[in-house]
Amino acid sequence: MLFTGRLRPGRPFIFLGVACAIAACDRPDLPERPPILELGAVVAELPPGARVHEVRVGAAAPAPELDPDTVRARPGDVVGFTAAANGTHAMAFDAPALAPEAGAFLSETRQLRGPPLLTAGATWVVSLKGAPPGVYPFHCITHGARGVLIVEP
């Protein structure tokens, strides 16, 4: 597009904005990038549409806490339980409270209980690829904080 008119003072930014908007209309939409999960030196690309959910695990006074204590996710998402501070945190799903399908899924994928989280930033990642919908109660074995993961269809 060729502009042959004269710009008035204070108007170049409006012209530039309109020109950029017109130019953007001619470009095809770029594909959405799949979500990336970075864990130190390991980088994993998740399937398109998957989301990463984080639960911060801490022992705040006067009671231990999980932030958030309720997570809503879908099959294919991942949930990271991350230590907010140095100390021992051990996360586990409450096996007796799980529906049989949820318990079987976590058992078969070896995700019923995570490793100890000893340093701030340490993360246990739970993959929900193939997870059946349902309620998955979890807790910090060390401090007693409780929460729930709700896998929605």
N, C-alpha and C positions, 0 to 999 in steps of 0.2 A: 504494500500500500504506500503510495507517495502522497505526502502532505505538502501542499504548495501555499497554504495560507500563512498568516502571520500569527504567532502566539502572543497573547497579552501577558504582561508580567503577572506572576503568581498562578498562571494556568498550565505550565508545562507538566506538573505532576498529575493533573487531571487527564491531560492528553496521554501521558505515558501509561496511566492506569487503564484507560479505555483501549489503547493500542495493545496492551498486554492481554486484556480480556478477549479481544477479538482474535488475537493470535492463538490463544489457548483453545478457542472453539474449533480451530482447524486440526488440532492434534487428537489422535485416537487416545482413548483411555488406557492408561498403563495398568498392567495386571497387578492385583494386590499382592504384596510380599507376604509369604507365610510367616507366622510368628517364629521367633528365635529364642531359644532358652540357652543362656550362658551360665556355665558353672565353672568358674576358674578358666582353665585351659580347654575345657570341653565345651563345644558349641553344637547344639542340636537344632535342626530345623523341624518344626512341628507341621503336621498336615494343615492345609488351608482351612480356616475357620476355627482351629483350636485356640484355646486361650490358656494363659498361664495365670494361676491364682496363687497368692502368697499368704501364708499364715505366719505372723511373727510370734515366736515363742519366747516368753520372758517370765522372769520371776519378780514381778513388781510388788512392792509393799502396798497394802497389807495382805494382798492375796495374789497368787500367780495369775498370769493372764495370757490369753490367746487373742490376737488381733488380726482378723476378726475371729469370732468364735463360731460363726456360721458361714459356710461357703456354699454357694450354688454353682454347680458346674454341669457340664454335659460329657457324654462319652467322647473320648479323644482329647479332652483337656488334660492338663497336668496341674498338680497342686504341690507347691513347695513349702515345707515346714522349715522356717529359718530362725536360728537362734539370734535373739536380739542382743544378747550379752554373753560374755564368757561364763562358763559354768556347765553343769551337766543337765541336758534335757533329753529325755527318751520318749519319743512319740509312738503311740500304738493305737490301732483300731480296737474297739471293744467287741471282741469276737462273740461273746454270748448274746450281745444285743443286736448283732447283724442278722439280716434275713439270710436264709440259706444260700441264695444265689450270690449275694454280696460277699458272704463269708467264703464261698467257694472261689469266687473271682480273686479276692485278696490272697487267699491261700495258694492258689495255682500260680499267681504272678509274684509270689513271695513278698507281699507288701503289707502283711498284717502288722508288722512292727519294724520301725526304722532303727538305724544305728544310732549310737549316742551322738548328740550334737554338743561338742565340747567348747567351741570357740564362737565368738560373735561372727555371724555371716555363714556359719556352717548350715547346709541345707540338705534335707531328705526330700527327694522328689518322688511323688506317687503319680504313675501314669494311669489315666482312666480310659485308655484305649481298650474297647471291648467291655467296659464296665456296665453292668446292668443298672437300670434306674433304681433308686432307693435311697434310704437314709443310712449313713455310715458314721456312727458315733466314734469319736476319737478322744484321746486324753494324753496328757504328759504324765508318764509313769512316775517321774521324779518329783513333780510338784503338785500333781492332782488336778491341774487345770483341764477343763472339759470343753469339747466343742462338737460340732456336727458338720459333716459333708453331705450335701444333698445332691445326688446325681439325677438330673432331670432328663427326660427323654428328648 
